[in-house]
Amino acid sequence: MTQQESDATLRKTLDEVDRGAKRFVAAWLIMSLAVVAGLIWLGHISTTGDVRTMVLWAVVILLVAQGVNLVLSCAVMSAMTRKTLTAIELLKRQ
């Protein structure tokens, strides 16, 4: 592999990591908007339901949001770490 091919592959790999970070931020924003929508909905049912129902749904909304955040964070960090390690391996071969 020539130096130019190696540099191009390295640049491509690091660009993928950057795109992954941007997708992560976008997904996090969408998830945050979903939580806000859930809390707005919770405000709606608080006027029509009892306190027990409201507290139950508040806990459900927050637990689901935390679970999605955890899975999303782990998946994106794992993928970005793998790509960064691939880039480091390319550098070591030179």
N, CA and C atoms as an extended XYZ file, in Angstrom:
282
Properties=species:S:1:pos:R:3:atomname:S:1:resname:S:1:resid:I:1 pbc="F F F"
N         0.853       -1.174        0.000 N   MET     1
C         0.000        0.000        0.000 CA  MET     1
C         0.896        1.233        0.000 C   MET     1
N         0.598        2.148       -0.902 N   THR     2
C         1.394        3.364       -0.997 CA  THR     2
C         0.979        4.338        0.092 C   THR     2
N         1.790        5.369        0.246 N   GLN     3
C         1.523        6.389        1.263 CA  GLN     3
C         0.198        7.108        0.978 C   GLN     3
N        -0.064        7.392       -0.292 N   GLN     4
C        -1.300        8.094       -0.643 CA  GLN     4
C        -2.529        7.232       -0.363 C   GLN     4
N        -2.459        5.941       -0.665 N   GLU     5
C        -3.575        5.041       -0.382 CA  GLU     5
C        -3.810        4.933        1.114 C   GLU     5
N        -2.715        4.856        1.847 N   SER     6
C        -2.809        4.756        3.299 CA  SER     6
C        -3.430        6.016        3.895 C   SER     6
N        -2.986        7.180        3.401 N   ASP     7
C        -3.547        8.443        3.889 CA  ASP     7
C        -5.029        8.564        3.548 C   ASP     7
N        -5.399        8.130        2.354 N   ALA     8
C        -6.808        8.197        1.937 CA  ALA     8
C        -7.671        7.283        2.802 C   ALA     8
N        -7.170        6.088        3.090 N   THR     9
C        -7.917        5.152        3.940 CA  THR     9
C        -8.045        5.695        5.356 C   THR     9
N        -6.956        6.266        5.862 N   LEU    10
C        -6.976        6.854        7.200 CA  LEU    10
C        -7.973        8.014        7.251 C   LEU    10
N        -7.947        8.887        6.263 N   ARG    11
C        -8.863       10.024        6.211 CA  ARG    11
C       -10.314        9.548        6.145 C   ARG    11
N       -10.560        8.516        5.349 N   LYS    12
C       -11.913        7.962        5.223 CA  LYS    12
C       -12.400        7.417        6.565 C   LYS    12
N       -11.530        6.712        7.259 N   THR    13
C       -11.900        6.135        8.546 CA  THR    13
C       -12.207        7.226        9.567 C   THR    13
N       -11.370        8.245        9.616 N   LEU    14
C       -11.602        9.329       10.573 CA  LEU    14
C       -12.838       10.145       10.203 C   LEU    14
N       -13.119       10.287        8.919 N   ASP    15
C       -14.347       10.964        8.493 CA  ASP    15
C       -15.577       10.176        8.931 C   ASP    15
N       -15.502        8.852        8.885 N   GLU    16
C       -16.615        8.017        9.352 CA  GLU    16
C       -16.858        8.225       10.838 C   GLU    16
N       -15.781        8.371       11.600 N   VAL    17
C       -15.924        8.627       13.037 CA  VAL    17
C       -16.610        9.974       13.257 C   VAL    17
N       -16.219       10.985       12.488 N   ASP    18
C       -16.853       12.297       12.610 CA  ASP    18
C       -18.336       12.234       12.253 C   ASP    18
N       -18.664       11.519       11.191 N   ARG    19
C       -20.071       11.378       10.807 CA  ARG    19
C       -20.850       10.636       11.891 C   ARG    19
N       -20.220        9.640       12.496 N   GLY    20
C       -20.874        8.903       13.586 CA  GLY    20
C       -21.170        9.801       14.768 C   GLY    20
N       -20.237       10.699       15.079 N   ALA    21
C       -20.461       11.634       16.188 CA  ALA    21
C       -21.615       12.571       15.876 C   ALA    21
N       -21.704       13.027       14.629 N   LYS    22
C       -22.806       13.912       14.246 CA  LYS    22
C       -24.143       13.175       14.295 C   LYS    22
N       -24.156       11.914       13.857 N   ARG    23
C       -25.392       11.129       13.928 CA  ARG    23
C       -25.800       10.904       15.382 C   ARG    23
N       -24.820       10.709       16.244 N   PHE    24
C       -25.109       10.511       17.657 CA  PHE    24
C       -25.777       11.751       18.246 C   PHE    24
N       -25.254       12.917       17.919 N   VAL    25
C       -25.841       14.157       18.424 CA  VAL    25
C       -27.270       14.318       17.895 C   VAL    25
N       -27.471       14.014       16.621 N   ALA    26
C       -28.816       14.117       16.038 CA  ALA    26
C       -29.785       13.150       16.717 C   ALA    26
N       -29.344       11.927       16.938 N   ALA    27
C       -30.205       10.938       17.600 CA  ALA    27
C       -30.505       11.352       19.038 C   ALA    27
N       -29.517       11.916       19.708 N   TRP    28
C       -29.718       12.367       21.081 CA  TRP    28
C       -30.739       13.503       21.122 C   TRP    28
N       -30.665       14.411       20.157 N   LEU    29
C       -31.639       15.505       20.101 CA  LEU    29
C       -33.046       14.979       19.850 C   LEU    29
N       -33.175       14.016       18.953 N   ILE    30
C       -34.493       13.423       18.677 CA  ILE    30
C       -35.035       12.747       19.925 C   ILE    30
N       -34.167       12.019       20.637 N   MET    31
C       -34.600       11.359       21.860 CA  MET    31
C       -35.025       12.391       22.911 C   MET    31
N       -34.282       13.482       22.999 N   SER    32
C       -34.631       14.526       23.965 CA  SER    32
C       -35.990       15.138       23.637 C   SER    32
N       -36.251       15.355       22.346 N   LEU    33
C       -37.554       15.881       21.945 CA  LEU    33
C       -38.670       14.894       22.263 C   LEU    33
N       -38.385       13.607       22.124 N   ALA    34
C       -39.379       12.593       22.460 CA  ALA    34
C       -39.691       12.612       23.958 C   ALA    34
N       -38.675       12.806       24.779 N   VAL    35
C       -38.899       12.888       26.228 CA  VAL    35
C       -39.728       14.123       26.563 C   VAL    35
N       -39.407       15.244       25.924 N   VAL    36
C       -40.186       16.462       26.158 CA  VAL    36
C       -41.636       16.243       25.743 C   VAL    36
N       -41.846       15.585       24.594 N   ALA    37
C       -43.219       15.285       24.156 CA  ALA    37
C       -43.915       14.394       25.175 C   ALA    37
N       -43.190       13.423       25.707 N   GLY    38
C       -43.769       12.562       26.737 CA  GLY    38
C       -44.142       13.326       27.987 C   GLY    38
N       -43.310       14.275       28.372 N   LEU    39
C       -43.620       15.066       29.562 CA  LEU    39
C       -44.785       16.023       29.309 C   LEU    39
N       -44.888       16.527       28.080 N   ILE    40
C       -46.050       17.357       27.741 CA  ILE    40
C       -47.321       16.514       27.795 C   ILE    40
N       -47.227       15.302       27.254 N   TRP    41
C       -48.371       14.390       27.321 CA  TRP    41
C       -48.713       14.086       28.772 C   TRP    41
N       -47.682       13.948       29.596 N   LEU    42
C       -47.894       13.697       31.018 CA  LEU    42
C       -48.652       14.864       31.654 C   LEU    42
N       -48.320       16.076       31.248 N   GLY    43
C       -49.061       17.239       31.736 CA  GLY    43
C       -50.522       17.186       31.331 C   GLY    43
N       -50.761       16.656       30.135 N   HIS    44
C       -52.150       16.527       29.663 CA  HIS    44
C       -52.925       15.517       30.499 C   HIS    44
N       -52.324       14.360       30.773 N   ILE    45
C       -53.077       13.359       31.539 CA  ILE    45
C       -53.193       13.734       33.007 C   ILE    45
N       -52.342       14.654       33.473 N   SER    46
C       -52.469       15.048       34.882 CA  SER    46
C       -53.773       15.792       35.133 C   SER    46
N       -54.306       16.423       34.096 N   THR    47
C       -55.584       17.125       34.280 CA  THR    47
C       -56.769       16.173       34.166 C   THR    47
N       -56.558       15.031       33.501 N   THR    48
C       -57.666       14.092       33.302 CA  THR    48
C       -57.550       12.838       34.162 C   THR    48
N       -56.382       12.569       34.706 N   GLY    49
C       -56.178       11.346       35.481 CA  GLY    49
C       -55.863       11.633       36.935 C   GLY    49
N       -55.639       10.570       37.656 N   ASP    50
C       -55.298       10.736       39.064 CA  ASP    50
C       -53.774       10.807       39.231 C   ASP    50
N       -53.348       11.096       40.440 N   VAL    51
C       -51.924       11.276       40.733 CA  VAL    51
C       -51.159        9.972       40.525 C   VAL    51
N       -51.756        8.866       40.870 N   ARG    52
C       -51.085        7.562       40.728 CA  ARG    52
C       -50.740        7.295       39.261 C   ARG    52
N       -51.679        7.539       38.363 N   THR    53
C       -51.450        7.337       36.938 CA  THR    53
C       -50.350        8.269       36.438 C   THR    53
N       -50.375        9.502       36.878 N   MET    54
C       -49.382       10.473       36.448 CA  MET    54
C       -47.976       10.068       36.896 C   MET    54
N       -47.835        9.657       38.116 N   VAL    55
C       -46.525        9.245       38.625 CA  VAL    55
C       -46.041        7.990       37.902 C   VAL    55
N       -46.941        7.056       37.670 N   LEU    56
C       -46.575        5.837       36.954 CA  LEU    56
C       -46.044        6.155       35.560 C   LEU    56
N       -46.742        6.982       34.810 N   TRP    57
C       -46.301        7.324       33.464 CA  TRP    57
C       -45.027        8.157       33.474 C   TRP    57
N       -44.833        8.999       34.476 N   ALA    58
C       -43.590        9.772       34.584 CA  ALA    58
C       -42.396        8.836       34.738 C   ALA    58
N       -42.548        7.838       35.577 N   VAL    59
C       -41.475        6.864       35.775 CA  VAL    59
C       -41.223        6.070       34.497 C   VAL    59
N       -42.282        5.659       33.824 N   VAL    60
C       -42.137        4.898       32.577 CA  VAL    60
C       -41.410        5.731       31.526 C   VAL    60
N       -41.811        6.981       31.353 N   ILE    61
C       -41.175        7.848       30.355 CA  ILE    61
C       -39.684        8.011       30.649 C   ILE    61
N       -39.348        8.268       31.891 N   LEU    62
C       -37.941        8.480       32.236 CA  LEU    62
C       -37.115        7.199       32.128 C   LEU    62
N       -37.677        6.067       32.514 N   LEU    63
C       -36.938        4.805       32.396 CA  LEU    63
C       -36.696        4.425       30.931 C   LEU    63
N       -37.703        4.606       30.100 N   VAL    64
C       -37.534        4.308       28.676 CA  VAL    64
C       -36.482        5.247       28.072 C   VAL    64
N       -36.526        6.515       28.427 N   ALA    65
C       -35.542        7.473       27.912 CA  ALA    65
C       -34.125        7.096       28.341 C   ALA    65
N       -33.957        6.696       29.581 N   GLN    66
C       -32.637        6.284       30.055 CA  GLN    66
C       -32.161        5.028       29.338 C   GLN    66
N       -33.052        4.079       29.130 N   GLY    67
C       -32.679        2.847       28.428 CA  GLY    67
C       -32.266        3.110       26.993 C   GLY    67
N       -33.035        3.935       26.298 N   VAL    68
C       -32.695        4.268       24.908 CA  VAL    68
C       -31.369        5.020       24.855 C   VAL    68
N       -31.174        5.933       25.772 N   ASN    69
C       -29.924        6.690       25.830 CA  ASN    69
C       -28.732        5.770       26.068 C   ASN    69
N       -28.878        4.815       26.964 N   LEU    70
C       -27.801        3.877       27.257 CA  LEU    70
C       -27.447        3.033       26.039 C   LEU    70
N       -28.448        2.459       25.404 N   VAL    71
C       -28.203        1.611       24.235 CA  VAL    71
C       -27.588        2.424       23.101 C   VAL    71
N       -28.134        3.591       22.856 N   LEU    72
C       -27.639        4.453       21.792 CA  LEU    72
C       -26.195        4.874       22.054 C   LEU    72
N       -25.909        5.285       23.270 N   SER    73
C       -24.547        5.707       23.616 CA  SER    73
C       -23.548        4.574       23.459 C   SER    73
N       -23.886        3.406       23.962 N   CYS    74
C       -22.972        2.263       23.864 CA  CYS    74
C       -22.714        1.869       22.418 C   CYS    74
N       -23.754        1.847       21.609 N   ALA    75
C       -23.599        1.452       20.211 CA  ALA    75
C       -22.719        2.436       19.449 C   ALA    75
N       -22.960        3.716       19.630 N   VAL    76
C       -22.189        4.725       18.894 CA  VAL    76
C       -20.746        4.764       19.387 C   VAL    76
N       -20.537        4.722       20.675 N   MET    77
C       -19.171        4.750       21.203 CA  MET    77
C       -18.390        3.518       20.768 C   MET    77
N       -19.037        2.389       20.757 N   SER    78
C       -18.376        1.162       20.310 CA  SER    78
C       -17.966        1.261       18.844 C   SER    78
N       -18.861        1.742       18.012 N   ALA    79
C       -18.552        1.869       16.587 CA  ALA    79
C       -17.439        2.883       16.350 C   ALA    79
N       -17.481        4.014       17.036 N   MET    80
C       -16.444        5.026       16.847 CA  MET    80
C       -15.095        4.545       17.372 C   MET    80
N       -15.098        3.823       18.476 N   THR    81
C       -13.853        3.279       19.002 CA  THR    81
C       -13.246        2.270       18.038 C   THR    81
N       -14.084        1.417       17.483 N   ARG    82
C       -13.613        0.421       16.522 CA  ARG    82
C       -12.989        1.095       15.302 C   ARG    82
N       -13.610        2.140       14.810 N   LYS    83
C       -13.076        2.836       13.639 CA  LYS    83
C       -11.793        3.590       13.966 C   LYS    83
N       -11.722        4.151       15.158 N   THR    84
C       -10.498        4.839       15.568 CA  THR    84
C        -9.348        3.850       15.707 C   THR    84
N        -9.622        2.685       16.267 N   LEU    85
C        -8.585        1.665       16.379 CA  LEU    85
C        -8.128        1.174       15.013 C   LEU    85
N        -9.042        1.123       14.060 N   THR    86
C        -8.677        0.749       12.686 CA  THR    86
C        -7.731        1.797       12.119 C   THR    86
N        -8.015        3.057       12.379 N   ALA    87
C        -7.133        4.126       11.894 CA  ALA    87
C        -5.757        4.040       12.531 C   ALA    87
N        -5.703        3.707       13.799 N   ILE    88
C        -4.413        3.569       14.486 CA  ILE    88
C        -3.628        2.399       13.898 C   ILE    88
N        -4.308        1.310       13.618 N   GLU    89
C        -3.639        0.160       12.993 CA  GLU    89
C        -3.060        0.540       11.630 C   GLU    89
N        -3.778        1.340       10.872 N   LEU    90
C        -3.265        1.799        9.584 CA  LEU    90
C        -1.997        2.625        9.745 C   LEU    90
N        -1.986        3.459       10.786 N   LEU    91
C        -0.796        4.267       11.039 CA  LEU    91
C         0.400        3.408       11.439 C   LEU    91
N         0.156        2.357       12.199 N   LYS    92
C         1.250        1.487       12.640 CA  LYS    92
C         1.871        0.732       11.480 C   LYS    92
N         1.080        0.428       10.450 N   ARG    93
C         1.591       -0.320        9.303 CA  ARG    93
C         2.557        0.501        8.451 C   ARG    93
N         2.477        1.789        8.565 N   GLN    94
C         3.315        2.643        7.714 CA  GLN    94
C         4.748        2.648        8.155 C   GLN    94
